[in-house]
Structure formats: C-alpha cells, structure tokens
Amino acid sequence: MSMNNAKKVIAKSNIHIVNINRLLKGIKFDIFADYIYSDNKGIDIMTNKVAATSDLNIIKKYMKELNNVDATDVMSSKLP
C-alpha cells in the first residue's frame, strides 16, 4: 500500500477497527482487530489471535472497499 493511502487509513484507524470487528463478529468469529499501525511497507492490522484465511479475506475485502483507498493498492493479507 502506498504511503499516501496508508496515511488515509491510519488517520481514521479507530473507525476502521470498529468496522472490521463488526464484520468479524457478524460472522461469529472469535477474533478481533486490536489496532492498526503503519510501517515502511504500508499498514499492519494486529489481531488478538492468529487469523485464519477466512479472517484475512474479510479484512482484505473491507480494505478494498474503502472509498479513499485505491483497491489495486491493497496487497494480499498475510501472517507475520
């Protein structure tokens, strides 16, 4: 993710955390996002547990649907 898009996401990280957790809770997952931070490669979303592929797909879909972020700029989700 470009630094410009990362800054846009970080500026509203509290809103994004709430929305991501709402999506995860709606599907009955026991995982939730703790916080979002920026590094030199883009952004990282920290979760309370190791995320499964389905969790990562939900988060990735949410990030791609953000109005102020170019969907082609969202890289694949991955575990650290």
N, C-alpha and C positions, 0 to 999 in steps of 0.2 A: 504494500500500500504506500502510495506517495506520502511524503511528509505533510503536504497540504491537506489531503484527506484525513490523515491521522490526527492533525490538529483539530479538524472539524469534529471528529468523533470524540476526542478527549475533552473538548470544550463542553460537550453535553453527555459526558460519561455517566453521570448519575441517572439520567433519563434512560440511557441505553441499557444500563444494568437492570433497572426495573422492568423494562420491556422484555429483555432476554429472559429474565426469571419468570415473568408472566407466561411466556411461551413454553418454557421448560416445565413449569408447574401445571399448565393446561394439559400436558401430555402425560402427566403423572410421573415424571422423573424425580428422583430424589437428589438431583444435582442442581446446584445454583451457581451463578456467577458472583464472585466476590468483588472484583474491581477490574478496571481497565487501565492499562498504562502504556506509555509509548517507549519504544526503544529505537535503535538506529535502523531497524528493518521495517518498522511500521507500528502496529499496536498488538498487544497481547491481552487476552481476556483470561483472567485467573478464575478457576472454579474450585469448589470445596472438595471435589473428588476427581479422580481420573475420569475424563469424559469418554464416553463411548462414541462410536461413529455416528450414531443417531443424534446424540447431543451436539456433536460438532456440526452436523448438517443443519440443525435448527439454527445454531448461532451463525453459520455461514449464510444461510438464506436470509436471516434478519439483516445482516450487514450489507448484503447485496441490494436489499430493498430500501435502504436509507436514501432519502431524496438528495441529500447533499454530498453523497459519495458515489463516484463512478463505479458501477458494478464490475467492470472489467479490471478494476484496480484491486479487487478483493482476492487475495491469494487463498489457496487451499488451506483449510484448517488442518492443524497437526498437533500432535502431542510433543511436549518438550523432550 
